[in-house]
Amino acid sequence: MSEDSQADTTARPSTVGTLLLSRVLLTWAELLIVGFAGAVVGGAASGPPQLVVYFATILASVAVVMYNVDRLVAARIREAR
């Protein structure tokens, strides 16, 4: 590697730690919103619809986690280039 390419990579500050913290807080907030919404809707329903709401809440929670993990991995790959 030439000196120019090494100097270019060291001059850029890393934002991985800040991005991780913000994604963790964002994920936590999104999971709270999904959980409370599921609890409210599930509490209003009874019987089989309550079970469907429970499963939908679980599916939405998994989707929130997977989306935020994907964003973190994409940022890490983008920064590694």
Distance bins in CASP14 RR format, pairs under 12 A and 6 or more apart:
PFRMAT RR
TARGET T0000
AUTHOR 0000-0000-0000
RMODE 2
METHOD distances of the structure
MODEL  1
1 7 0 0 0 0 0 1 0 0 0 0 0
1 8 0 0 0 0 0 1 0 0 0 0 0
1 9 0 0 0 0 1 0 0 0 0 0 0
1 10 0 0 0 0 0 1 0 0 0 0 0
2 8 0 0 0 0 1 0 0 0 0 0 0
2 9 0 0 0 0 0 1 0 0 0 0 0
3 9 0 0 0 0 0 1 0 0 0 0 0
3 10 0 0 0 0 0 1 0 0 0 0 0
4 10 0 0 0 0 0 1 0 0 0 0 0
4 11 0 0 0 0 0 1 0 0 0 0 0
5 11 0 0 0 0 0 1 0 0 0 0 0
5 12 0 0 0 0 0 1 0 0 0 0 0
6 12 0 0 0 0 0 1 0 0 0 0 0
8 81 0 0 0 0 0 1 0 0 0 0 0
9 79 0 0 0 0 0 1 0 0 0 0 0
9 80 0 0 0 0 0 1 0 0 0 0 0
9 81 0 0 0 0 1 0 0 0 0 0 0
12 78 0 0 0 0 0 1 0 0 0 0 0
12 79 0 0 0 0 1 0 0 0 0 0 0
12 80 0 0 0 0 0 1 0 0 0 0 0
12 81 0 0 0 0 0 1 0 0 0 0 0
13 19 0 0 0 0 0 1 0 0 0 0 0
13 79 0 0 0 0 0 1 0 0 0 0 0
14 20 0 0 0 0 0 1 0 0 0 0 0
14 75 0 0 0 0 0 1 0 0 0 0 0
14 76 0 0 0 0 0 1 0 0 0 0 0
14 79 1 0 0 1 0 0 0 0 0 0 0
14 80 0 0 0 0 0 1 0 0 0 0 0
15 21 0 0 0 0 0 1 0 0 0 0 0
15 22 0 0 0 0 1 0 0 0 0 0 0
15 23 0 0 0 0 0 1 0 0 0 0 0
15 72 0 0 0 0 0 1 0 0 0 0 0
15 75 1 0 0 1 0 0 0 0 0 0 0
15 76 0 0 0 0 0 1 0 0 0 0 0
15 78 0 0 0 0 0 1 0 0 0 0 0
15 79 1 0 0 1 0 0 0 0 0 0 0
16 22 0 0 0 0 0 1 0 0 0 0 0
16 23 0 0 0 0 0 1 0 0 0 0 0
16 72 0 0 0 0 1 0 0 0 0 0 0
16 73 0 0 0 0 0 1 0 0 0 0 0
16 75 1 0 0 1 0 0 0 0 0 0 0
16 76 1 0 0 1 0 0 0 0 0 0 0
16 77 0 0 0 0 0 1 0 0 0 0 0
16 78 0 0 0 0 0 1 0 0 0 0 0
16 79 1 0 0 1 0 0 0 0 0 0 0
16 80 0 0 0 0 1 0 0 0 0 0 0
17 23 0 0 0 0 1 0 0 0 0 0 0
17 24 0 0 0 0 1 0 0 0 0 0 0
17 72 0 0 0 0 0 1 0 0 0 0 0
17 75 0 0 0 0 0 1 0 0 0 0 0
17 76 0 0 0 0 0 1 0 0 0 0 0
17 79 0 0 0 0 0 1 0 0 0 0 0
18 24 0 0 0 0 0 1 0 0 0 0 0
18 25 0 0 0 0 0 1 0 0 0 0 0
18 72 0 0 0 0 0 1 0 0 0 0 0
18 75 0 0 0 0 0 1 0 0 0 0 0
18 79 0 0 0 0 0 1 0 0 0 0 0
19 25 0 0 0 0 0 1 0 0 0 0 0
19 26 0 0 0 0 0 1 0 0 0 0 0
19 68 0 0 0 0 0 1 0 0 0 0 0
19 71 0 0 0 0 1 0 0 0 0 0 0
19 72 1 0 0 1 0 0 0 0 0 0 0
19 73 0 0 0 0 0 1 0 0 0 0 0
19 74 0 0 0 0 0 1 0 0 0 0 0
19 75 1 0 1 0 0 0 0 0 0 0 0
19 76 0 0 0 0 1 0 0 0 0 0 0
19 78 0 0 0 0 0 1 0 0 0 0 0
19 79 0 0 0 0 1 0 0 0 0 0 0
20 26 0 0 0 0 0 1 0 0 0 0 0
20 27 0 0 0 0 0 1 0 0 0 0 0
20 68 0 0 0 0 0 1 0 0 0 0 0
20 69 0 0 0 0 0 1 0 0 0 0 0
20 71 0 0 0 0 0 1 0 0 0 0 0
20 72 1 0 0 1 0 0 0 0 0 0 0
20 73 0 0 0 0 0 1 0 0 0 0 0
20 75 0 0 0 0 1 0 0 0 0 0 0
20 76 0 0 0 0 1 0 0 0 0 0 0
20 79 0 0 0 0 0 1 0 0 0 0 0
21 27 0 0 0 0 0 1 0 0 0 0 0
21 28 0 0 0 0 0 1 0 0 0 0 0
21 72 0 0 0 0 0 1 0 0 0 0 0
22 28 0 0 0 0 0 1 0 0 0 0 0
22 29 0 0 0 0 0 1 0 0 0 0 0
22 68 0 0 0 0 0 1 0 0 0 0 0
22 71 0 0 0 0 0 1 0 0 0 0 0
22 72 0 0 0 0 0 1 0 0 0 0 0
22 75 0 0 0 0 0 1 0 0 0 0 0
23 29 0 0 0 0 0 1 0 0 0 0 0
23 30 0 0 0 0 0 1 0 0 0 0 0
23 64 0 0 0 0 0 1 0 0 0 0 0
23 65 0 0 0 0 0 1 0 0 0 0 0
23 67 0 0 0 0 1 0 0 0 0 0 0
23 68 1 0 1 0 0 0 0 0 0 0 0
23 69 0 0 0 0 1 0 0 0 0 0 0
23 70 0 0 0 0 0 1 0 0 0 0 0
23 71 1 0 0 1 0 0 0 0 0 0 0
23 72 1 0 1 0 0 0 0 0 0 0 0
23 73 0 0 0 0 0 1 0 0 0 0 0
23 74 0 0 0 0 0 1 0 0 0 0 0
23 75 0 0 0 0 1 0 0 0 0 0 0
23 76 0 0 0 0 0 1 0 0 0 0 0
24 30 0 0 0 0 0 1 0 0 0 0 0
24 31 0 0 0 0 0 1 0 0 0 0 0
24 65 0 0 0 0 0 1 0 0 0 0 0
24 68 0 0 0 0 1 0 0 0 0 0 0
24 69 0 0 0 0 0 1 0 0 0 0 0
24 71 0 0 0 0 0 1 0 0 0 0 0
24 72 0 0 0 0 1 0 0 0 0 0 0
25 31 0 0 0 0 0 1 0 0 0 0 0
25 32 0 0 0 0 0 1 0 0 0 0 0
25 68 0 0 0 0 0 1 0 0 0 0 0
26 32 0 0 0 0 0 1 0 0 0 0 0
26 33 0 0 0 0 0 1 0 0 0 0 0
26 64 0 0 0 0 1 0 0 0 0 0 0
26 65 0 0 0 0 0 1 0 0 0 0 0
26 67 0 0 0 0 0 1 0 0 0 0 0
26 68 1 0 0 1 0 0 0 0 0 0 0
26 69 0 0 0 0 0 1 0 0 0 0 0
26 71 0 0 0 0 1 0 0 0 0 0 0
26 72 0 0 0 0 0 1 0 0 0 0 0
27 33 0 0 0 0 0 1 0 0 0 0 0
27 34 0 0 0 0 0 1 0 0 0 0 0
27 61 0 0 0 0 1 0 0 0 0 0 0
27 62 0 0 0 0 0 1 0 0 0 0 0
27 63 0 0 0 0 0 1 0 0 0 0 0
27 64 1 0 0 1 0 0 0 0 0 0 0
27 65 1 0 0 1 0 0 0 0 0 0 0
27 66 0 0 0 0 0 1 0 0 0 0 0
27 67 0 0 0 0 1 0 0 0 0 0 0
27 68 1 0 1 0 0 0 0 0 0 0 0
27 69 0 0 0 0 1 0 0 0 0 0 0
27 70 0 0 0 0 0 1 0 0 0 0 0
27 71 0 0 0 0 1 0 0 0 0 0 0
27 72 0 0 0 0 1 0 0 0 0 0 0
28 34 0 0 0 0 0 1 0 0 0 0 0
28 35 0 0 0 0 0 1 0 0 0 0 0
28 61 0 0 0 0 0 1 0 0 0 0 0
28 64 0 0 0 0 1 0 0 0 0 0 0
28 65 0 0 0 0 0 1 0 0 0 0 0
28 68 0 0 0 0 1 0 0 0 0 0 0
29 35 0 0 0 0 0 1 0 0 0 0 0
29 36 0 0 0 0 0 1 0 0 0 0 0
29 64 0 0 0 0 1 0 0 0 0 0 0
29 68 0 0 0 0 0 1 0 0 0 0 0
30 36 0 0 0 0 0 1 0 0 0 0 0
30 37 0 0 0 0 0 1 0 0 0 0 0
30 60 0 0 0 0 1 0 0 0 0 0 0
30 61 0 0 0 0 1 0 0 0 0 0 0
30 62 0 0 0 0 0 1 0 0 0 0 0
30 63 0 0 0 0 1 0 0 0 0 0 0
30 64 1 0 1 0 0 0 0 0 0 0 0
30 65 0 0 0 0 1 0 0 0 0 0 0
30 66 0 0 0 0 0 1 0 0 0 0 0
30 67 0 0 0 0 1 0 0 0 0 0 0
30 68 1 0 0 1 0 0 0 0 0 0 0
30 71 0 0 0 0 0 1 0 0 0 0 0
31 37 0 0 0 0 0 1 0 0 0 0 0
31 38 0 0 0 0 0 1 0 0 0 0 0
31 57 0 0 0 0 0 1 0 0 0 0 0
31 58 0 0 0 0 0 1 0 0 0 0 0
31 60 0 0 0 0 1 0 0 0 0 0 0
31 61 1 0 1 0 0 0 0 0 0 0 0
31 62 0 0 0 0 0 1 0 0 0 0 0
31 63 0 0 0 0 0 1 0 0 0 0 0
31 64 1 0 1 0 0 0 0 0 0 0 0
31 65 1 0 0 1 0 0 0 0 0 0 0
31 66 0 0 0 0 0 1 0 0 0 0 0
31 67 0 0 0 0 0 1 0 0 0 0 0
31 68 0 0 0 0 1 0 0 0 0 0 0
32 38 0 0 0 0 0 1 0 0 0 0 0
32 39 0 0 0 0 0 1 0 0 0 0 0
32 57 0 0 0 0 0 1 0 0 0 0 0
32 61 0 0 0 0 0 1 0 0 0 0 0
32 64 0 0 0 0 0 1 0 0 0 0 0
33 39 0 0 0 0 0 1 0 0 0 0 0
33 40 0 0 0 0 0 1 0 0 0 0 0
33 57 0 0 0 0 0 1 0 0 0 0 0
33 60 0 0 0 0 1 0 0 0 0 0 0
33 61 0 0 0 0 0 1 0 0 0 0 0
33 64 0 0 0 0 1 0 0 0 0 0 0
34 40 0 0 0 0 0 1 0 0 0 0 0
34 41 0 0 0 0 0 1 0 0 0 0 0
34 53 0 0 0 0 0 1 0 0 0 0 0
34 56 0 0 0 0 1 0 0 0 0 0 0
34 57 1 0 0 1 0 0 0 0 0 0 0
34 58 0 0 0 0 1 0 0 0 0 0 0
34 59 0 0 0 0 1 0 0 0 0 0 0
34 60 1 0 1 0 0 0 0 0 0 0 0
34 61 1 0 1 0 0 0 0 0 0 0 0
34 62 0 0 0 0 1 0 0 0 0 0 0
34 63 0 0 0 0 1 0 0 0 0 0 0
34 64 1 0 0 1 0 0 0 0 0 0 0
34 65 0 0 0 0 0 1 0 0 0 0 0
34 67 0 0 0 0 0 1 0 0 0 0 0
35 41 0 0 0 0 1 0 0 0 0 0 0
35 42 0 0 0 0 0 1 0 0 0 0 0
35 43 0 0 0 0 0 1 0 0 0 0 0
35 53 0 0 0 0 0 1 0 0 0 0 0
35 54 0 0 0 0 0 1 0 0 0 0 0
35 56 0 0 0 0 0 1 0 0 0 0 0
35 57 1 0 1 0 0 0 0 0 0 0 0
35 58 0 0 0 0 1 0 0 0 0 0 0
35 59 0 0 0 0 0 1 0 0 0 0 0
35 60 0 0 0 0 1 0 0 0 0 0 0
35 61 1 0 0 1 0 0 0 0 0 0 0
35 64 0 0 0 0 1 0 0 0 0 0 0
36 42 0 0 0 0 0 1 0 0 0 0 0
36 43 0 0 0 0 0 1 0 0 0 0 0
36 57 0 0 0 0 1 0 0 0 0 0 0
36 60 0 0 0 0 0 1 0 0 0 0 0
36 61 0 0 0 0 0 1 0 0 0 0 0
37 43 0 0 0 0 0 1 0 0 0 0 0
37 44 0 0 0 0 0 1 0 0 0 0 0
37 53 0 0 0 0 1 0 0 0 0 0 0
37 56 0 0 0 0 1 0 0 0 0 0 0
37 57 1 0 0 1 0 0 0 0 0 0 0
37 60 0 0 0 0 1 0 0 0 0 0 0
37 61 0 0 0 0 0 1 0 0 0 0 0
37 64 0 0 0 0 0 1 0 0 0 0 0
38 44 0 0 0 0 1 0 0 0 0 0 0
38 45 0 0 0 0 1 0 0 0 0 0 0
38 49 0 0 0 0 0 1 0 0 0 0 0
38 50 0 0 0 0 0 1 0 0 0 0 0
38 52 0 0 0 0 0 1 0 0 0 0 0
38 53 1 0 1 0 0 0 0 0 0 0 0
38 54 1 0 0 1 0 0 0 0 0 0 0
38 55 0 0 0 0 0 1 0 0 0 0 0
38 56 1 0 0 1 0 0 0 0 0 0 0
38 57 1 0 1 0 0 0 0 0 0 0 0
38 58 0 0 0 0 1 0 0 0 0 0 0
38 59 0 0 0 0 0 1 0 0 0 0 0
38 60 0 0 0 0 1 0 0 0 0 0 0
38 61 0 0 0 0 1 0 0 0 0 0 0
39 45 0 0 0 0 0 1 0 0 0 0 0
39 50 0 0 0 0 0 1 0 0 0 0 0
39 53 0 0 0 0 1 0 0 0 0 0 0
39 54 0 0 0 0 1 0 0 0 0 0 0
39 57 1 0 0 1 0 0 0 0 0 0 0
39 61 0 0 0 0 0 1 0 0 0 0 0
40 50 0 0 0 0 0 1 0 0 0 0 0
40 53 0 0 0 0 1 0 0 0 0 0 0
40 57 0 0 0 0 0 1 0 0 0 0 0
41 49 0 0 0 0 1 0 0 0 0 0 0
41 50 0 0 0 0 1 0 0 0 0 0 0
41 52 0 0 0 0 1 0 0 0 0 0 0
41 53 1 0 1 0 0 0 0 0 0 0 0
41 54 0 0 0 0 1 0 0 0 0 0 0
41 56 0 0 0 0 1 0 0 0 0 0 0
41 57 0 0 0 0 1 0 0 0 0 0 0
41 60 0 0 0 0 0 1 0 0 0 0 0
42 48 0 0 0 0 0 1 0 0 0 0 0
42 49 1 0 0 1 0 0 0 0 0 0 0
42 50 1 0 1 0 0 0 0 0 0 0 0
42 51 0 0 0 0 1 0 0 0 0 0 0
42 52 0 0 0 0 1 0 0 0 0 0 0
42 53 1 0 1 0 0 0 0 0 0 0 0
42 54 1 0 0 1 0 0 0 0 0 0 0
42 55 0 0 0 0 0 1 0 0 0 0 0
42 56 0 0 0 0 1 0 0 0 0 0 0
42 57 1 0 0 1 0 0 0 0 0 0 0
43 49 0 0 0 0 1 0 0 0 0 0 0
43 50 1 0 0 1 0 0 0 0 0 0 0
43 51 0 0 0 0 0 1 0 0 0 0 0
43 53 1 0 0 1 0 0 0 0 0 0 0
43 54 0 0 0 0 0 1 0 0 0 0 0
43 57 0 0 0 0 0 1 0 0 0 0 0
44 50 0 0 0 0 1 0 0 0 0 0 0
44 53 0 0 0 0 1 0 0 0 0 0 0
45 51 0 0 0 0 1 0 0 0 0 0 0
45 52 0 0 0 0 1 0 0 0 0 0 0
45 53 1 0 1 0 0 0 0 0 0 0 0
45 54 0 0 0 0 1 0 0 0 0 0 0
45 56 0 0 0 0 0 1 0 0 0 0 0
45 57 0 0 0 0 0 1 0 0 0 0 0
46 52 0 0 0 0 0 1 0 0 0 0 0
46 53 0 0 0 0 0 1 0 0 0 0 0
46 54 0 0 0 0 0 1 0 0 0 0 0
47 53 0 0 0 0 1 0 0 0 0 0 0
47 54 0 0 0 0 0 1 0 0 0 0 0
48 54 0 0 0 0 0 1 0 0 0 0 0
48 55 0 0 0 0 0 1 0 0 0 0 0
49 55 0 0 0 0 0 1 0 0 0 0 0
49 56 0 0 0 0 0 1 0 0 0 0 0
50 56 0 0 0 0 0 1 0 0 0 0 0
50 57 0 0 0 0 0 1 0 0 0 0 0
51 57 0 0 0 0 0 1 0 0 0 0 0
51 58 0 0 0 0 0 1 0 0 0 0 0
52 58 0 0 0 0 0 1 0 0 0 0 0
52 59 0 0 0 0 0 1 0 0 0 0 0
53 59 0 0 0 0 0 1 0 0 0 0 0
53 60 0 0 0 0 0 1 0 0 0 0 0
54 60 0 0 0 0 0 1 0 0 0 0 0
54 61 0 0 0 0 0 1 0 0 0 0 0
55 61 0 0 0 0 0 1 0 0 0 0 0
55 62 0 0 0 0 0 1 0 0 0 0 0
56 62 0 0 0 0 0 1 0 0 0 0 0
56 63 0 0 0 0 0 1 0 0 0 0 0
57 63 0 0 0 0 0 1 0 0 0 0 0
57 64 0 0 0 0 0 1 0 0 0 0 0
58 64 0 0 0 0 0 1 0 0 0 0 0
58 65 0 0 0 0 0 1 0 0 0 0 0
59 65 0 0 0 0 0 1 0 0 0 0 0
59 66 0 0 0 0 0 1 0 0 0 0 0
60 66 0 0 0 0 0 1 0 0 0 0 0
60 67 0 0 0 0 0 1 0 0 0 0 0
61 67 0 0 0 0 0 1 0 0 0 0 0
61 68 0 0 0 0 0 1 0 0 0 0 0
62 68 0 0 0 0 0 1 0 0 0 0 0
62 69 0 0 0 0 0 1 0 0 0 0 0
63 69 0 0 0 0 0 1 0 0 0 0 0
63 70 0 0 0 0 0 1 0 0 0 0 0
64 70 0 0 0 0 0 1 0 0 0 0 0
64 71 0 0 0 0 0 1 0 0 0 0 0
65 71 0 0 0 0 0 1 0 0 0 0 0
65 72 0 0 0 0 0 1 0 0 0 0 0
66 72 0 0 0 0 0 1 0 0 0 0 0
66 73 0 0 0 0 0 1 0 0 0 0 0
67 73 0 0 0 0 0 1 0 0 0 0 0
67 74 0 0 0 0 0 1 0 0 0 0 0
68 74 0 0 0 0 0 1 0 0 0 0 0
68 75 0 0 0 0 0 1 0 0 0 0 0
69 75 0 0 0 0 0 1 0 0 0 0 0
69 76 0 0 0 0 0 1 0 0 0 0 0
70 76 0 0 0 0 0 1 0 0 0 0 0
70 77 0 0 0 0 0 1 0 0 0 0 0
71 77 0 0 0 0 0 1 0 0 0 0 0
71 78 0 0 0 0 0 1 0 0 0 0 0
72 78 0 0 0 0 0 1 0 0 0 0 0
72 79 0 0 0 0 0 1 0 0 0 0 0
73 79 0 0 0 0 0 1 0 0 0 0 0
73 80 0 0 0 0 0 1 0 0 0 0 0
74 80 0 0 0 0 0 1 0 0 0 0 0
74 81 0 0 0 0 0 1 0 0 0 0 0
75 81 0 0 0 0 0 1 0 0 0 0 0
END
